[in-house]
Amino acid sequence: MLTRVFKSGNSLAVRIPKELGFVDAAQEVEIERVGNTLVLRPVVQETIGDLTEICAAFPKSFMAEGREVHEEHERDWSGLGRADKHKVQG
């Protein structure tokens, strides 16, 4: 199926024939260049309603023993703000 690319404002646009449509007119799509091909994918908007299903997909043993706790160490910030003595002068 052939179609044409046309200018719309400062962008290029293409009309997708109805037979090839896969999203509603107002739905967002993601576009990616793969070699010489442009790939369009519908953006799936997850809602808080999906959270129950997402959590149910975790195995029952997930985090059964709680979170791992790591000791935090004080960082040494004394070297910041000084010029690096080992930089090569150009």
PyMOL commands that set and color helices and strands:
alter all, ss='L'
color gray80, all
select helices_A, chain A and resi 18-20+48-56
alter helices_A, ss='H'
color red, helices_A
select strands_A, chain A and resi 5-8+11-14+29-34+37-42
alter strands_A, ss='S'
color yellow, strands_A
deselect
rebuild
show_as cartoon
